Amino acid sequence: MPIRRARGRALALRTRLLAAMLAPMLAIAVLLGLAGATLIADVVRRTNDRVLGGALGAVAETVQVERGAVTLDLPAAAFGMLENSERDNVYYRIAVGKRLLTGYADLSPPEIAELALDTPRFRFARYRDQEIRIAEVRRALPRIDAPVIVQVAETLDGRRALQRRLVIALVLGEILLVGVALFLIRPALAWSLRPLAGLRGAVAARDTRATPDLSPLDTGPLPAELRPLADAFDHLLARLDSATAGMRRFTADASHQMRTPLAVLKVQVALARRGSPSALGEIADAADRLEHLVTQLLALARAEEAGRAPPRERVDLREVAVAVINRRIAQAIEAGVDIHLDAPAGIGIASHRTLLFEILSNLLDNAIRYNRRGGRVVLTVSSGEGEGARIVVADDGPGLPDADLARLGERFTRLSTARDSEGSGLGLAIVRSAASRLDASLAIVNTRPGLRITLGFAAADTHPDVIRDVDPDARQ
């Protein structure tokens, strides 16, 4: 069945990288284009001003004084240097003071006081509905009281055409540069993403196999950026392998253990059909054993539930101990075992009540089930200074050989002293798993006779995840 993803469709990684590379490149290209256009305008202006200034100097040099009068001889070469393919119009004006000597009378005159002596000045102006560039200079001639003003102007068509050609060349060059970069970036990206494609192929190859392959990926050398991803995936595969193996083992063990009571049930049902008077009692016993086994299996599954730690609450240990004893009291009476409780009120820990209830229930069940008739079980709750709390379940039964202590807690393990008792071999496995989830310590001591099991819990204020006090009336 295909997996439906609730999250929206994201851009491809190749597209993201391409955009991440091209966006800054385009931004830089635009900035360079603006800076280049500004520089081109300044260069064109300076270059043409230099030519215009040369023409102005050539005209100004011809202005002389002869016999007390100002004379000039306009050189054709001075205006020839201003000719261009756009055929710009050229204007000039020469005046002595405010008196026009020659040229275009309506050409924009300067403020004489603003002109420095023999220093050309350039400015823009409008003349005959056209923008022009004027070069002008003030000269002082001997025996002439008024200053001589020389002006040479030209229209801007040539300048603009040159500037336009240079800007177009700049833009075309940038477009060519970006295009070549784009052409080269795409195969570079494909080469850079090849390890990711290899990683994806290694993962996808697992789907073609009949049975799940949870071994680590064989990806070969990977870049430093992909190594953590591959390691995380391998770690996930290892956890899945462990969980799957545990599930297979659990299922196999459970089916094996359930086969015996089911076989007994089938035999007794057959005997009941033949009229055997004891068959119904055997059926009831087999059903009780099967119910106990299923209950233990569910408790073990709940104790080993994967995921985050269970939420903590403040649990009154005396209240839980009393609830466990109330559940097991009928079993103790039937087995002829006395139960003693030593639990002062007010001892609380940060824990999960359901798991703690399962721990104590299984410890008390084992202490009753494997005790002797007339035996005794003592359940003690105590607290230490800064050490949290302890729960001790002690019995005076036959105890265990030292060789069997190391096997306690293994699933479906029936020890040598328990051969004559009914049980599933899951009790201490549930205790160990649940205690581990509650961060509780577990100590088992052979007291000869009997067995003493001690649970140690941290102080309640060491668990910041305690979020509430639970109403005892709402508990099971």
One Martini backbone bead per residue (centre of mass of N, CA, C, O) as a GRO file, in nm:
protein
  476
    1MET     BB    1   0.095   0.037   0.025
    2PRO     BB    2   0.083   0.352  -0.013
    3ILE     BB    3   0.226   0.642   0.112
    4ARG     BB    4   0.083   0.911   0.277
    5ARG     BB    5   0.158   1.252   0.269
    6ALA     BB    6   0.079   1.546   0.442
    7ARG     BB    7   0.288   1.698   0.328
    8GLY     BB    8   0.409   1.909   0.123
    9ARG     BB    9   0.553   1.999  -0.163
   10ALA     BB   10   0.885   2.010  -0.243
   11LEU     BB   11   1.162   2.108  -0.354
   12ALA     BB   12   1.412   2.020  -0.520
   13LEU     BB   13   1.739   1.999  -0.451
   14ARG     BB   14   1.844   2.094  -0.724
   15THR     BB   15   1.672   2.352  -0.731
   16ARG     BB   16   1.778   2.477  -0.472
   17LEU     BB   17   2.076   2.493  -0.556
   18LEU     BB   18   2.036   2.653  -0.813
   19ALA     BB   19   1.902   2.896  -0.675
   20ALA     BB   20   2.135   2.951  -0.469
   21MET     BB   21   2.338   3.022  -0.706
   22LEU     BB   22   2.180   3.218  -0.903
   23ALA     BB   23   2.079   3.447  -0.725
   24PRO     BB   24   2.354   3.577  -0.653
   25MET     BB   25   2.450   3.603  -0.945
   26LEU     BB   26   2.224   3.793  -1.040
   27ALA     BB   27   2.270   4.012  -0.829
   28ILE     BB   28   2.560   4.072  -0.918
   29ALA     BB   29   2.494   4.137  -1.212
   30VAL     BB   30   2.318   4.382  -1.150
   31LEU     BB   31   2.528   4.543  -0.995
   32LEU     BB   32   2.738   4.545  -1.224
   33GLY     BB   33   2.553   4.683  -1.428
   34LEU     BB   34   2.512   4.946  -1.274
   35ALA     BB   35   2.809   5.012  -1.239
   36GLY     BB   36   2.880   4.998  -1.543
   37ALA     BB   37   2.683   5.218  -1.642
   38THR     BB   38   2.807   5.444  -1.473
   39LEU     BB   39   3.094   5.420  -1.588
   40ILE     BB   40   3.023   5.464  -1.883
   41ALA     BB   41   2.904   5.746  -1.852
   42ASP     BB   42   3.166   5.872  -1.742
   43VAL     BB   43   3.355   5.799  -1.977
   44VAL     BB   44   3.196   5.935  -2.204
   45ARG     BB   45   3.202   6.214  -2.085
   46ARG     BB   46   3.509   6.250  -2.061
   47THR     BB   47   3.585   6.197  -2.354
   48ASN     BB   48   3.403   6.418  -2.488
   49ASP     BB   49   3.512   6.653  -2.317
   50ARG     BB   50   3.796   6.641  -2.431
   51VAL     BB   51   3.717   6.710  -2.721
   52LEU     BB   52   3.561   6.968  -2.655
   53GLY     BB   53   3.805   7.106  -2.519
   54GLY     BB   54   3.987   7.105  -2.770
   55ALA     BB   55   3.807   7.286  -2.940
   56LEU     BB   56   3.805   7.523  -2.743
   57GLY     BB   57   4.114   7.575  -2.748
   58ALA     BB   58   4.142   7.627  -3.054
   59VAL     BB   59   3.954   7.876  -3.057
   60ALA     BB   60   4.085   8.047  -2.825
   61GLU     BB   61   4.371   8.082  -2.972
   62THR     BB   62   4.246   8.282  -3.205
   63VAL     BB   63   4.222   8.494  -2.995
   64GLN     BB   64   4.293   8.840  -3.061
   65VAL     BB   65   4.501   9.144  -3.070
   66GLU     BB   66   4.434   9.410  -3.307
   67ARG     BB   67   4.451   9.732  -3.282
   68GLY     BB   68   4.249   9.708  -3.023
   69ALA     BB   69   4.122   9.445  -3.145
   70VAL     BB   70   3.917   9.170  -3.168
   71THR     BB   71   4.029   8.858  -3.303
   72LEU     BB   72   3.951   8.583  -3.540
   73ASP     BB   73   4.018   8.225  -3.652
   74LEU     BB   74   3.833   7.979  -3.751
   75PRO     BB   75   3.899   7.648  -3.730
   76ALA     BB   76   3.808   7.363  -3.892
   77ALA     BB   77   3.944   7.148  -3.703
   78ALA     BB   78   3.785   7.213  -3.443
   79PHE     BB   79   3.508   7.097  -3.567
   80GLY     BB   80   3.606   6.821  -3.684
   81MET     BB   81   3.650   6.670  -3.409
   82LEU     BB   82   3.313   6.661  -3.365
   83GLU     BB   83   3.268   6.451  -3.557
   84ASN     BB   84   3.002   6.202  -3.634
   85SER     BB   85   2.771   5.954  -3.710
   86GLU     BB   86   2.526   6.135  -3.573
   87ARG     BB   87   2.545   6.434  -3.641
   88ASP     BB   88   2.614   6.657  -3.456
   89ASN     BB   89   2.554   6.958  -3.334
   90VAL     BB   90   2.729   7.276  -3.366
   91TYR     BB   91   2.818   7.530  -3.131
   92TYR     BB   92   2.886   7.893  -3.100
   93ARG     BB   93   3.043   8.153  -2.876
   94ILE     BB   94   3.165   8.500  -2.897
   95ALA     BB   95   3.253   8.725  -2.629
   96VAL     BB   96   3.269   9.069  -2.511
   97GLY     BB   97   3.134   9.024  -2.258
   98LYS     BB   98   2.810   9.116  -2.379
   99ARG     BB   99   2.941   9.116  -2.659
  100LEU     BB  100   2.898   8.998  -2.966
  101LEU     BB  101   3.118   8.862  -3.203
  102THR     BB  102   3.028   8.547  -3.251
  103GLY     BB  103   2.765   8.346  -3.345
  104TYR     BB  104   2.525   8.231  -3.117
  105ALA     BB  105   2.323   8.441  -2.945
  106ASP     BB  106   2.116   8.213  -2.796
  107LEU     BB  107   2.328   8.102  -2.640
  108SER     BB  108   2.395   8.006  -2.333
  109PRO     BB  109   2.502   8.216  -2.102
  110PRO     BB  110   2.719   8.296  -1.863
  111GLU     BB  111   2.845   8.358  -1.557
  112ILE     BB  112   3.123   8.536  -1.534
  113ALA     BB  113   3.190   8.503  -1.222
  114GLU     BB  114   3.199   8.172  -1.243
  115LEU     BB  115   3.454   8.204  -1.410
  116ALA     BB  116   3.758   8.092  -1.461
  117LEU     BB  117   4.065   8.163  -1.556
  118ASP     BB  118   4.155   7.950  -1.808
  119THR     BB  119   3.904   7.753  -1.718
  120PRO     BB  120   3.729   7.505  -1.805
  121ARG     BB  121   3.373   7.452  -1.855
  122PHE     BB  122   3.106   7.216  -1.786
  123ARG     BB  123   2.766   7.185  -1.929
  124PHE     BB  124   2.424   7.159  -1.921
  125ALA     BB  125   2.170   7.216  -2.181
  126ARG     BB  126   1.920   7.401  -2.362
  127TYR     BB  127   1.874   7.391  -2.733
  128ARG     BB  128   1.638   7.378  -2.944
  129ASP     BB  129   1.508   7.120  -2.793
  130GLN     BB  130   1.801   7.041  -2.685
  131GLU     BB  131   2.053   6.864  -2.563
  132ILE     BB  132   2.358   7.001  -2.427
  133ARG     BB  133   2.716   7.057  -2.444
  134ILE     BB  134   2.918   7.288  -2.262
  135ALA     BB  135   3.209   7.475  -2.345
  136GLU     BB  136   3.391   7.712  -2.129
  137VAL     BB  137   3.580   8.030  -2.138
  138ARG     BB  138   3.801   8.268  -1.979
  139ARG     BB  139   3.957   8.562  -2.112
  140ALA     BB  140   4.255   8.770  -2.106
  141LEU     BB  141   4.328   9.069  -2.275
  142PRO     BB  142   4.520   9.295  -2.388
  143ARG     BB  143   4.367   9.605  -2.373
  144ILE     BB  144   4.110   9.446  -2.244
  145ASP     BB  145   3.862   9.487  -2.022
  146ALA     BB  146   3.695   9.269  -2.120
  147PRO     BB  147   3.599   8.959  -2.123
  148VAL     BB  148   3.650   8.654  -2.290
  149ILE     BB  149   3.394   8.442  -2.432
  150VAL     BB  150   3.412   8.088  -2.487
  151GLN     BB  151   3.189   7.874  -2.687
  152VAL     BB  152   3.121   7.514  -2.703
  153ALA     BB  153   2.873   7.302  -2.869
  154GLU     BB  154   2.677   6.988  -2.833
  155THR     BB  155   2.513   6.729  -2.897
  156LEU     BB  156   2.405   6.385  -2.760
  157ASP     BB  157   2.387   6.147  -2.965
  158GLY     BB  158   2.671   6.022  -2.961
  159ARG     BB  159   2.689   5.959  -2.664
  160ARG     BB  160   2.438   5.777  -2.646
  161ALA     BB  161   2.522   5.568  -2.852
  162LEU     BB  162   2.780   5.477  -2.708
  163GLN     BB  163   2.649   5.403  -2.438
  164ARG     BB  164   2.453   5.193  -2.552
  165ARG     BB  165   2.662   4.997  -2.671
  166LEU     BB  166   2.810   4.938  -2.404
  167VAL     BB  167   2.566   4.832  -2.240
  168ILE     BB  168   2.492   4.601  -2.431
  169ALA     BB  169   2.762   4.456  -2.405
  170LEU     BB  170   2.740   4.412  -2.101
  171VAL     BB  171   2.476   4.249  -2.096
  172LEU     BB  172   2.567   4.023  -2.289
  173GLY     BB  173   2.802   3.932  -2.115
  174GLU     BB  174   2.631   3.853  -1.867
  175ILE     BB  175   2.447   3.651  -2.006
  176LEU     BB  176   2.674   3.467  -2.099
  177LEU     BB  177   2.785   3.407  -1.817
  178VAL     BB  178   2.526   3.284  -1.695
  179GLY     BB  179   2.485   3.066  -1.909
  180VAL     BB  180   2.753   2.919  -1.864
  181ALA     BB  181   2.708   2.867  -1.564
  182LEU     BB  182   2.450   2.700  -1.601
  183PHE     BB  183   2.578   2.484  -1.784
  184LEU     BB  184   2.796   2.401  -1.556
  185ILE     BB  185   2.620   2.350  -1.298
  186ARG     BB  186   2.446   2.103  -1.365
  187PRO     BB  187   2.675   1.886  -1.376
  188ALA     BB  188   2.786   1.960  -1.098
  189LEU     BB  189   2.534   1.876  -0.941
  190ALA     BB  190   2.521   1.586  -1.036
  191TRP     BB  191   2.797   1.512  -0.912
  192SER     BB  192   2.730   1.603  -0.615
  193LEU     BB  193   2.453   1.407  -0.601
  194ARG     BB  194   2.551   1.112  -0.639
  195PRO     BB  195   2.565   1.007  -0.343
  196LEU     BB  196   2.259   1.042  -0.293
  197ALA     BB  197   2.171   0.843  -0.512
  198GLY     BB  198   2.318   0.602  -0.387
  199LEU     BB  199   2.162   0.605  -0.121
  200ARG     BB  200   1.883   0.570  -0.248
  201GLY     BB  201   1.949   0.301  -0.390
  202ALA     BB  202   2.014   0.139  -0.131
  203VAL     BB  203   1.728   0.170  -0.016
  204ALA     BB  204   1.556   0.072  -0.265
  205ALA     BB  205   1.678  -0.221  -0.281
  206ARG     BB  206   1.516  -0.335  -0.034
  207ASP     BB  207   1.226  -0.363  -0.188
  208THR     BB  208   1.317  -0.627  -0.377
  209ARG     BB  209   1.290  -0.803  -0.133
  210ALA     BB  210   1.123  -1.050   0.029
  211THR     BB  211   1.290  -0.980   0.277
  212PRO     BB  212   1.384  -0.799   0.525
  213ASP     BB  213   1.667  -0.567   0.525
  214LEU     BB  214   1.850  -0.467   0.836
  215SER     BB  215   2.110  -0.399   0.740
  216PRO     BB  216   2.357  -0.218   0.672
  217LEU     BB  217   2.454   0.005   0.456
  218ASP     BB  218   2.602  -0.009   0.117
  219THR     BB  219   2.762   0.300   0.007
  220GLY     BB  220   3.026   0.377   0.068
  221PRO     BB  221   3.160   0.656   0.014
  222LEU     BB  222   3.094   0.963   0.196
  223PRO     BB  223   3.014   1.253   0.264
  224ALA     BB  224   2.998   1.443   0.545
  225GLU     BB  225   2.689   1.524   0.505
  226LEU     BB  226   2.586   1.202   0.473
  227ARG     BB  227   2.687   1.035   0.714
  228PRO     BB  228   2.469   1.097   0.933
  229LEU     BB  229   2.232   0.981   0.770
  230ALA     BB  230   2.339   0.692   0.745
  231ASP     BB  231   2.373   0.643   1.050
  232ALA     BB  232   2.077   0.691   1.126
  233PHE     BB  233   1.965   0.463   0.946
  234ASP     BB  234   2.126   0.234   1.074
  235HIS     BB  235   2.008   0.276   1.355
  236LEU     BB  236   1.717   0.221   1.271
  237LEU     BB  237   1.766  -0.065   1.164
  238ALA     BB  238   1.866  -0.180   1.433
  239ARG     BB  239   1.604  -0.125   1.589
  240LEU     BB  240   1.422  -0.289   1.401
  241ASP     BB  241   1.571  -0.555   1.434
  242SER     BB  242   1.530  -0.578   1.738
  243ALA     BB  243   1.221  -0.559   1.737
  244THR     BB  244   1.170  -0.797   1.545
  245ALA     BB  245   1.316  -1.012   1.709
  246GLY     BB  246   1.145  -0.975   1.964
  247MET     BB  247   0.876  -1.046   1.829
  248ARG     BB  248   0.950  -1.327   1.733
  249ARG     BB  249   1.025  -1.437   2.012
  250PHE     BB  250   0.760  -1.375   2.150
  251THR     BB  251   0.578  -1.538   1.961
  252ALA     BB  252   0.716  -1.811   1.996
  253ASP     BB  253   0.691  -1.831   2.303
  254ALA     BB  254   0.386  -1.793   2.323
  255SER     BB  255   0.302  -2.034   2.143
  256HIS     BB  256   0.445  -2.246   2.313
  257GLN     BB  257   0.294  -2.189   2.587
  258MET     BB  258  -0.006  -2.216   2.465
  259ARG     BB  259  -0.009  -2.513   2.365
  260THR     BB  260  -0.051  -2.670   2.630
  261PRO     BB  261  -0.331  -2.565   2.732
  262LEU     BB  262  -0.475  -2.627   2.465
  263ALA     BB  263  -0.429  -2.932   2.467
  264VAL     BB  264  -0.573  -2.982   2.732
  265LEU     BB  265  -0.845  -2.877   2.643
  266LYS     BB  266  -0.894  -3.081   2.415
  267VAL     BB  267  -0.884  -3.334   2.591
  268GLN     BB  268  -1.108  -3.254   2.797
  269VAL     BB  269  -1.332  -3.215   2.594
  270ALA     BB  270  -1.330  -3.508   2.498
  271LEU     BB  271  -1.391  -3.629   2.779
  272ALA     BB  272  -1.658  -3.475   2.827
  273ARG     BB  273  -1.805  -3.612   2.588
  274ARG     BB  274  -1.768  -3.904   2.745
  275GLY     BB  275  -1.832  -3.834   3.070
  276SER     BB  276  -1.616  -3.708   3.242
  277PRO     BB  277  -1.615  -3.576   3.565
  278SER     BB  278  -1.310  -3.427   3.561
  279ALA     BB  279  -1.302  -3.244   3.303
  280LEU     BB  280  -1.415  -2.968   3.398
  281GLY     BB  281  -1.191  -2.906   3.600
  282GLU     BB  282  -0.957  -2.914   3.392
  283ILE     BB  283  -1.069  -2.691   3.215
  284ALA     BB  284  -1.062  -2.468   3.427
  285ASP     BB  285  -0.757  -2.483   3.482
  286ALA     BB  286  -0.665  -2.427   3.189
  287ALA     BB  287  -0.807  -2.155   3.165
  288ASP     BB  288  -0.654  -2.018   3.395
  289ARG     BB  289  -0.372  -2.053   3.273
  290LEU     BB  290  -0.434  -1.902   3.011
  291GLU     BB  291  -0.515  -1.634   3.141
  292HIS     BB  292  -0.248  -1.585   3.287
  293LEU     BB  293  -0.070  -1.582   3.036
  294VAL     BB  294  -0.209  -1.351   2.886
  295THR     BB  295  -0.169  -1.140   3.108
  296GLN     BB  296   0.141  -1.154   3.107
  297LEU     BB  297   0.185  -1.080   2.812
  298LEU     BB  298   0.054  -0.800   2.830
  299ALA     BB  299   0.238  -0.691   3.052
  300LEU     BB  300   0.502  -0.722   2.892
  301ALA     BB  301   0.423  -0.544   2.653
  302ARG     BB  302   0.379  -0.288   2.828
  303ALA     BB  303   0.669  -0.281   2.956
  304GLU     BB  304   0.806  -0.291   2.642
  305GLU     BB  305   0.723  -0.034   2.539
  306ALA     BB  306   0.793   0.174   2.304
  307GLY     BB  307   0.959   0.479   2.353
  308ARG     BB  308   0.882   0.687   2.566
  309ALA     BB  309   0.861   0.770   2.867
  310PRO     BB  310   0.662   0.757   3.114
  311PRO     BB  311   0.453   0.933   3.282
  312ARG     BB  312   0.469   1.115   3.571
  313GLU     BB  313   0.373   1.059   3.919
  314ARG     BB  314   0.240   1.078   4.226
  315VAL     BB  315   0.312   0.798   4.443
  316ASP     BB  316   0.162   0.594   4.679
  317LEU     BB  317   0.297   0.316   4.818
  318ARG     BB  318   0.082   0.216   5.012
  319GLU     BB  319  -0.159   0.219   4.822
  320VAL     BB  320  -0.041   0.012   4.620
  321ALA     BB  321   0.011  -0.219   4.818
  322VAL     BB  322  -0.284  -0.258   4.903
  323ALA     BB  323  -0.394  -0.318   4.617
  324VAL     BB  324  -0.223  -0.574   4.571
  325ILE     BB  325  -0.320  -0.737   4.812
  326ASN     BB  326  -0.620  -0.742   4.732
  327ARG     BB  327  -0.564  -0.916   4.479
  328ARG     BB  328  -0.381  -1.158   4.643
  329ILE     BB  329  -0.539  -1.276   4.893
  330ALA     BB  330  -0.679  -1.526   4.775
  331GLN     BB  331  -0.421  -1.670   4.690
  332ALA     BB  332  -0.295  -1.685   4.978
  333ILE     BB  333  -0.519  -1.846   5.116
  334GLU     BB  334  -0.503  -2.094   4.927
  335ALA     BB  335  -0.178  -2.131   4.994
  336GLY     BB  336  -0.112  -2.059   5.301
  337VAL     BB  337  -0.026  -1.742   5.308
  338ASP     BB  338   0.126  -1.482   5.470
  339ILE     BB  339   0.065  -1.121   5.488
  340HIS     BB  340   0.293  -0.845   5.536
  341LEU     BB  341   0.272  -0.492   5.623
  342ASP     BB  342   0.535  -0.228   5.593
  343ALA     BB  343   0.376   0.098   5.559
  344PRO     BB  344   0.411   0.408   5.572
  345ALA     BB  345   0.279   0.701   5.546
  346GLY     BB  346   0.383   0.940   5.283
  347ILE     BB  347   0.524   0.772   5.059
  348GLY     BB  348   0.666   0.922   4.767
  349ILE     BB  349   0.684   0.901   4.405
  350ALA     BB  350   0.815   0.920   4.081
  351SER     BB  351   0.571   0.762   3.876
  352HIS     BB  352   0.398   0.469   3.745
  353ARG     BB  353   0.132   0.307   3.856
  354THR     BB  354   0.083   0.065   3.667
  355LEU     BB  355   0.375  -0.046   3.664
  356LEU     BB  356   0.402  -0.070   3.973
  357PHE     BB  357   0.170  -0.267   4.007
  358GLU     BB  358   0.293  -0.494   3.833
  359ILE     BB  359   0.545  -0.541   3.999
  360LEU     BB  360   0.413  -0.614   4.274
  361SER     BB  361   0.224  -0.835   4.170
  362ASN     BB  362   0.454  -1.028   4.070
  363LEU     BB  363   0.612  -1.051   4.332
  364LEU     BB  364   0.375  -1.163   4.502
  365ASP     BB  365   0.310  -1.404   4.326
  366ASN     BB  366   0.584  -1.545   4.357
  367ALA     BB  367   0.590  -1.556   4.672
  368ILE     BB  368   0.336  -1.741   4.681
  369ARG     BB  369   0.376  -1.968   4.462
  370TYR     BB  370   0.692  -2.041   4.585
  371ASN     BB  371   0.588  -2.125   4.847
  372ARG     BB  372   0.495  -2.243   5.147
  373ARG     BB  373   0.294  -2.386   5.354
  374GLY     BB  374   0.282  -2.140   5.604
  375GLY     BB  375   0.401  -1.905   5.498
  376ARG     BB  376   0.583  -1.587   5.434
  377VAL     BB  377   0.508  -1.235   5.351
  378VAL     BB  378   0.707  -0.933   5.312
  379LEU     BB  379   0.605  -0.587   5.284
  380THR     BB  380   0.834  -0.316   5.236
  381VAL     BB  381   0.831   0.040   5.319
  382SER     BB  382   1.089   0.288   5.250
  383SER     BB  383   1.299   0.565   5.356
  384GLY     BB  384   1.561   0.782   5.267
  385GLU     BB  385   1.815   1.007   5.283
  386GLY     BB  386   1.801   1.121   4.963
  387GLU     BB  387   1.701   0.807   4.837
  388GLY     BB  388   1.408   0.781   4.856
  389ALA     BB  389   1.282   0.454   4.785
  390ARG     BB  390   1.174   0.128   4.922
  391ILE     BB  391   1.107  -0.215   4.811
  392VAL     BB  392   1.028  -0.516   4.996
  393VAL     BB  393   1.030  -0.868   4.901
  394ALA     BB  394   0.973  -1.134   5.139
  395ASP     BB  395   1.052  -1.482   5.187
  396ASP     BB  396   1.027  -1.842   5.329
  397GLY     BB  397   1.105  -2.024   5.121
  398PRO     BB  398   1.322  -2.225   4.933
  399GLY     BB  399   1.438  -2.075   4.714
  400LEU     BB  400   1.770  -2.055   4.552
  401PRO     BB  401   2.006  -2.135   4.368
  402ASP     BB  402   2.282  -1.970   4.264
  403ALA     BB  403   2.260  -2.064   3.960
  404ASP     BB  404   1.959  -1.926   3.923
  405LEU     BB  405   1.995  -1.615   3.957
  406ALA     BB  406   2.100  -1.545   3.660
  407ARG     BB  407   1.803  -1.644   3.528
  408LEU     BB  408   1.648  -1.424   3.625
  409GLY     BB  409   1.411  -1.285   3.385
  410GLU     BB  410   1.368  -1.493   3.188
  411ARG     BB  411   1.183  -1.602   2.948
  412PHE     BB  412   1.013  -1.887   3.019
  413THR     BB  413   1.158  -1.954   3.299
  414ARG     BB  414   1.202  -2.260   3.470
  415LEU     BB  415   1.295  -2.353   3.765
  416SER     BB  416   1.377  -2.610   3.974
  417THR     BB  417   1.174  -2.502   4.217
  418ALA     BB  418   0.911  -2.474   3.988
  419ARG     BB  419   0.795  -2.751   3.874
  420ASP     BB  420   0.528  -2.774   4.081
  421SER     BB  421   0.438  -2.503   3.952
  422GLU     BB  422   0.232  -2.266   3.834
  423GLY     BB  423   0.350  -2.104   3.526
  424SER     BB  424   0.517  -1.878   3.278
  425GLY     BB  425   0.799  -1.721   3.324
  426LEU     BB  426   0.725  -1.377   3.342
  427GLY     BB  427   0.739  -1.210   3.601
  428LEU     BB  428   1.047  -1.104   3.610
  429ALA     BB  429   1.042  -0.987   3.324
  430ILE     BB  430   0.841  -0.767   3.394
  431VAL     BB  431   0.998  -0.636   3.623
  432ARG     BB  432   1.252  -0.555   3.467
  433SER     BB  433   1.120  -0.385   3.245
  434ALA     BB  434   0.962  -0.185   3.425
  435ALA     BB  435   1.203  -0.086   3.596
  436SER     BB  436   1.359   0.034   3.360
  437ARG     BB  437   1.136   0.249   3.281
  438LEU     BB  438   1.156   0.369   3.599
  439ASP     BB  439   1.453   0.380   3.708
  440ALA     BB  440   1.489   0.111   3.871
  441SER     BB  441   1.618  -0.085   4.108
  442LEU     BB  442   1.744  -0.437   4.119
  443ALA     BB  443   1.746  -0.679   4.395
  444ILE     BB  444   1.873  -1.018   4.449
  445VAL     BB  445   1.839  -1.232   4.742
  446ASN     BB  446   1.962  -1.510   4.904
  447THR     BB  447   1.844  -1.622   5.241
  448ARG     BB  448   1.814  -1.893   5.350
  449PRO     BB  449   1.543  -1.885   5.344
  450GLY     BB  450   1.450  -1.752   5.061
  451LEU     BB  451   1.358  -1.423   4.920
  452ARG     BB  452   1.502  -1.095   4.823
  453ILE     BB  453   1.341  -0.802   4.689
  454THR     BB  454   1.473  -0.488   4.561
  455LEU     BB  455   1.344  -0.157   4.527
  456GLY     BB  456   1.475   0.145   4.376
  457PHE     BB  457   1.407   0.500   4.428
  458ALA     BB  458   1.391   0.805   4.352
  459ALA     BB  459   1.335   1.104   4.423
  460ALA     BB  460   1.071   1.304   4.343
  461ASP     BB  461   1.243   1.585   4.288
  462THR     BB  462   1.420   1.445   4.039
  463HIS     BB  463   1.141   1.473   3.866
  464PRO     BB  464   1.020   1.709   3.636
  465ASP     BB  465   0.766   1.519   3.515
  466VAL     BB  466   0.591   1.591   3.749
  467ILE     BB  467   0.239   1.707   3.709
  468ARG     BB  468   0.074   1.535   3.932
  469ASP     BB  469  -0.189   1.443   4.136
  470VAL     BB  470  -0.352   1.147   4.216
  471ASP     BB  471  -0.650   1.018   4.260
  472PRO     BB  472  -0.718   0.737   4.435
  473ASP     BB  473  -1.018   0.690   4.330
  474ALA     BB  474  -0.907   0.666   4.012
  475ARG     BB  475  -0.781   0.405   4.073
  476GLN     BB  476  -0.728   0.053   4.050
   0.00000   0.00000   0.00000
